[in-house]
Amino acid sequence: MPFATPPFGTTQLSMEDNHRHNEKLEKMIA
């Protein structure tokens, strides 16, 4: 699963929001 791909599509997210979402996923897995 690529972290760069949000589950609800990039068109609904700004790059900043997408970055925060990715950080959340990484902290959950770490």
N, CA, C and O atoms as a Maestro MAE file, in Angstrom:
{
 s_m_m2io_version
 :::
 2.0.0
}

f_m_ct {
 s_m_title
 :::
 protein
 m_atom[120] {
  # First column is atom index #
  i_m_mmod_type
  r_m_x_coord
  r_m_y_coord
  r_m_z_coord
  i_m_residue_number
  s_m_chain_name
  s_m_pdb_residue_name
  s_m_pdb_atom_name
  i_m_atomic_number
  :::
  1 25 0.846 -1.205 0.000 1 A "MET " " N  " 7
  2 3 0.000 0.000 0.000 1 A "MET " " CA " 6
  3 2 0.879 1.252 0.000 1 A "MET " " C  " 6
  4 15 1.626 1.493 0.948 1 A "MET " " O  " 8
  5 25 0.786 2.030 -1.048 2 A "PRO " " N  " 7
  6 3 1.596 3.261 -1.151 2 A "PRO " " CA " 6
  7 2 1.063 4.347 -0.220 2 A "PRO " " C  " 6
  8 15 -0.132 4.645 -0.215 2 A "PRO " " O  " 8
  9 25 1.966 4.933 0.566 3 A "PHE " " N  " 7
  10 3 1.533 5.962 1.511 3 A "PHE " " CA " 6
  11 2 1.098 7.235 0.796 3 A "PHE " " C  " 6
  12 15 0.317 8.019 1.335 3 A "PHE " " O  " 8
  13 25 1.604 7.437 -0.417 4 A "ALA " " N  " 7
  14 3 1.320 8.677 -1.139 4 A "ALA " " CA " 6
  15 2 -0.106 8.702 -1.675 4 A "ALA " " C  " 6
  16 15 -0.557 9.731 -2.178 4 A "ALA " " O  " 8
  17 25 -0.823 7.585 -1.575 5 A "THR " " N  " 7
  18 3 -2.176 7.531 -2.118 5 A "THR " " CA " 6
  19 2 -3.210 7.510 -1.003 5 A "THR " " C  " 6
  20 15 -3.376 6.488 -0.337 5 A "THR " " O  " 8
  21 25 -3.910 8.625 -0.787 6 A "PRO " " N  " 7
  22 3 -4.958 8.669 0.225 6 A "PRO " " CA " 6
  23 2 -6.159 7.838 -0.214 6 A "PRO " " C  " 6
  24 15 -6.394 7.702 -1.414 6 A "PRO " " O  " 8
  25 25 -6.924 7.279 0.720 7 A "PRO " " N  " 7
  26 3 -8.035 6.393 0.381 7 A "PRO " " CA " 6
  27 2 -9.190 7.113 -0.301 7 A "PRO " " C  " 6
  28 15 -10.000 6.475 -0.974 7 A "PRO " " O  " 8
  29 25 -9.280 8.430 -0.141 8 A "PHE " " N  " 7
  30 3 -10.421 9.151 -0.707 8 A "PHE " " CA " 6
  31 2 -10.032 10.046 -1.881 8 A "PHE " " C  " 6
  32 15 -10.818 10.898 -2.293 8 A "PHE " " O  " 8
  33 25 -8.830 9.863 -2.423 9 A "GLY " " N  " 7
  34 3 -8.477 10.572 -3.653 9 A "GLY " " CA " 6
  35 2 -7.756 11.886 -3.421 9 A "GLY " " C  " 6
  36 15 -8.096 12.633 -2.503 9 A "GLY " " O  " 8
  37 25 -6.755 12.171 -4.255 10 A "THR " " N  " 7
  38 3 -5.922 13.352 -4.073 10 A "THR " " CA " 6
  39 2 -6.669 14.631 -4.425 10 A "THR " " C  " 6
  40 15 -6.279 15.709 -3.978 10 A "THR " " O  " 8
  41 25 -7.736 14.536 -5.217 11 A "THR " " N  " 7
  42 3 -8.439 15.740 -5.647 11 A "THR " " CA " 6
  43 2 -9.134 16.424 -4.483 11 A "THR " " C  " 6
  44 15 -9.405 17.624 -4.540 11 A "THR " " O  " 8
  45 25 -9.430 15.663 -3.409 12 A "GLN " " N  " 7
  46 3 -10.139 16.232 -2.266 12 A "GLN " " CA " 6
  47 2 -9.176 16.687 -1.171 12 A "GLN " " C  " 6
  48 15 -9.601 17.231 -0.152 12 A "GLN " " O  " 8
  49 25 -7.887 16.463 -1.384 13 A "LEU " " N  " 7
  50 3 -6.904 16.823 -0.365 13 A "LEU " " CA " 6
  51 2 -5.878 17.793 -0.930 13 A "LEU " " C  " 6
  52 15 -5.478 17.692 -2.090 13 A "LEU " " O  " 8
  53 25 -5.462 18.727 -0.097 14 A "SER " " N  " 7
  54 3 -4.312 19.535 -0.461 14 A "SER " " CA " 6
  55 2 -3.057 18.727 -0.171 14 A "SER " " C  " 6
  56 15 -3.118 17.718 0.531 14 A "SER " " O  " 8
  57 25 -1.933 19.153 -0.697 15 A "MET " " N  " 7
  58 3 -0.688 18.419 -0.467 15 A "MET " " CA " 6
  59 2 -0.349 18.396 1.017 15 A "MET " " C  " 6
  60 15 0.184 17.408 1.521 15 A "MET " " O  " 8
  61 25 -0.656 19.481 1.712 16 A "GLU " " N  " 7
  62 3 -0.340 19.557 3.145 16 A "GLU " " CA " 6
  63 2 -1.182 18.563 3.934 16 A "GLU " " C  " 6
  64 15 -0.664 17.862 4.804 16 A "GLU " " O  " 8
  65 25 -2.471 18.500 3.637 17 A "ASP " " N  " 7
  66 3 -3.343 17.548 4.335 17 A "ASP " " CA " 6
  67 2 -2.908 16.122 4.040 17 A "ASP " " C  " 6
  68 15 -2.924 15.266 4.924 17 A "ASP " " O  " 8
  69 25 -2.518 15.867 2.790 18 A "ASN " " N  " 7
  70 3 -2.071 14.535 2.406 18 A "ASN " " CA " 6
  71 2 -0.825 14.153 3.184 18 A "ASN " " C  " 6
  72 15 -0.675 13.005 3.601 18 A "ASN " " O  " 8
  73 25 0.075 15.120 3.381 19 A "HIS " " N  " 7
  74 3 1.311 14.854 4.125 19 A "HIS " " CA " 6
  75 2 0.992 14.482 5.572 19 A "HIS " " C  " 6
  76 15 1.572 13.542 6.117 19 A "HIS " " O  " 8
  77 25 0.075 15.215 6.191 20 A "ARG " " N  " 7
  78 3 -0.301 14.907 7.575 20 A "ARG " " CA " 6
  79 2 -0.942 13.527 7.660 20 A "ARG " " C  " 6
  80 15 -0.694 12.781 8.608 20 A "ARG " " O  " 8
  81 25 -1.764 13.187 6.674 21 A "HIS " " N  " 7
  82 3 -2.410 11.876 6.649 21 A "HIS " " CA " 6
  83 2 -1.357 10.777 6.575 21 A "HIS " " C  " 6
  84 15 -1.465 9.762 7.262 21 A "HIS " " O  " 8
  85 25 -0.348 10.976 5.750 22 A "ASN " " N  " 7
  86 3 0.715 9.981 5.610 22 A "ASN " " CA " 6
  87 2 1.490 9.831 6.908 22 A "ASN " " C  " 6
  88 15 1.865 8.718 7.278 22 A "ASN " " O  " 8
  89 25 1.734 10.931 7.603 23 A "GLU " " N  " 7
  90 3 2.465 10.860 8.872 23 A "GLU " " CA " 6
  91 2 1.668 10.057 9.897 23 A "GLU " " C  " 6
  92 15 2.250 9.301 10.674 23 A "GLU " " O  " 8
  93 25 0.355 10.210 9.909 24 A "LYS " " N  " 7
  94 3 -0.483 9.442 10.837 24 A "LYS " " CA " 6
  95 2 -0.331 7.952 10.571 24 A "LYS " " C  " 6
  96 15 -0.173 7.163 11.502 24 A "LYS " " O  " 8
  97 25 -0.378 7.567 9.300 25 A "LEU " " N  " 7
  98 3 -0.260 6.151 8.953 25 A "LEU " " CA " 6
  99 2 1.092 5.608 9.384 25 A "LEU " " C  " 6
  100 15 1.180 4.502 9.918 25 A "LEU " " O  " 8
  101 25 2.139 6.380 9.154 26 A "GLU " " N  " 7
  102 3 3.486 5.920 9.497 26 A "GLU " " CA " 6
  103 2 3.629 5.746 11.007 26 A "GLU " " C  " 6
  104 15 4.286 4.807 11.457 26 A "GLU " " O  " 8
  105 25 3.025 6.638 11.796 27 A "LYS " " N  " 7
  106 3 3.126 6.529 13.254 27 A "LYS " " CA " 6
  107 2 2.351 5.310 13.751 27 A "LYS " " C  " 6
  108 15 2.762 4.664 14.715 27 A "LYS " " O  " 8
  109 25 1.228 4.993 13.096 28 A "MET " " N  " 7
  110 3 0.442 3.839 13.503 28 A "MET " " CA " 6
  111 2 1.212 2.544 13.243 28 A "MET " " C  " 6
  112 15 1.149 1.604 14.035 28 A "MET " " O  " 8
  113 25 1.935 2.505 12.130 29 A "ILE " " N  " 7
  114 3 2.663 1.290 11.743 29 A "ILE " " CA " 6
  115 2 3.977 1.164 12.507 29 A "ILE " " C  " 6
  116 15 4.411 0.060 12.834 29 A "ILE " " O  " 8
  117 25 4.602 2.299 12.786 30 A "ALA " " N  " 7
  118 3 5.911 2.274 13.443 30 A "ALA " " CA " 6
  119 2 5.836 1.637 14.830 30 A "ALA " " C  " 6
  120 15 6.851 1.537 15.519 30 A "ALA " " O  " 8
  :::
 }
 m_bond[119] {
  # First column is bond index #
  i_m_from
  i_m_to
  i_m_order
  :::
  1 1 2 1
  2 2 3 1
  3 3 4 2
  4 3 5 1
  5 5 6 1
  6 6 7 1
  7 7 8 2
  8 7 9 1
  9 9 10 1
  10 10 11 1
  11 11 12 2
  12 11 13 1
  13 13 14 1
  14 14 15 1
  15 15 16 2
  16 15 17 1
  17 17 18 1
  18 18 19 1
  19 19 20 2
  20 19 21 1
  21 21 22 1
  22 22 23 1
  23 23 24 2
  24 23 25 1
  25 25 26 1
  26 26 27 1
  27 27 28 2
  28 27 29 1
  29 29 30 1
  30 30 31 1
  31 31 32 2
  32 31 33 1
  33 33 34 1
  34 34 35 1
  35 35 36 2
  36 35 37 1
  37 37 38 1
  38 38 39 1
  39 39 40 2
  40 39 41 1
  41 41 42 1
  42 42 43 1
  43 43 44 2
  44 43 45 1
  45 45 46 1
  46 46 47 1
  47 47 48 2
  48 47 49 1
  49 49 50 1
  50 50 51 1
  51 51 52 2
  52 51 53 1
  53 53 54 1
  54 54 55 1
  55 55 56 2
  56 55 57 1
  57 57 58 1
  58 58 59 1
  59 59 60 2
  60 59 61 1
  61 61 62 1
  62 62 63 1
  63 63 64 2
  64 63 65 1
  65 65 66 1
  66 66 67 1
  67 67 68 2
  68 67 69 1
  69 69 70 1
  70 70 71 1
  71 71 72 2
  72 71 73 1
  73 73 74 1
  74 74 75 1
  75 75 76 2
  76 75 77 1
  77 77 78 1
  78 78 79 1
  79 79 80 2
  80 79 81 1
  81 81 82 1
  82 82 83 1
  83 83 84 2
  84 83 85 1
  85 85 86 1
  86 86 87 1
  87 87 88 2
  88 87 89 1
  89 89 90 1
  90 90 91 1
  91 91 92 2
  92 91 93 1
  93 93 94 1
  94 94 95 1
  95 95 96 2
  96 95 97 1
  97 97 98 1
  98 98 99 1
  99 99 100 2
  100 99 101 1
  101 101 102 1
  102 102 103 1
  103 103 104 2
  104 103 105 1
  105 105 106 1
  106 106 107 1
  107 107 108 2
  108 107 109 1
  109 109 110 1
  110 110 111 1
  111 111 112 2
  112 111 113 1
  113 113 114 1
  114 114 115 1
  115 115 116 2
  116 115 117 1
  117 117 118 1
  118 118 119 1
  119 119 120 2
  :::
 }
}
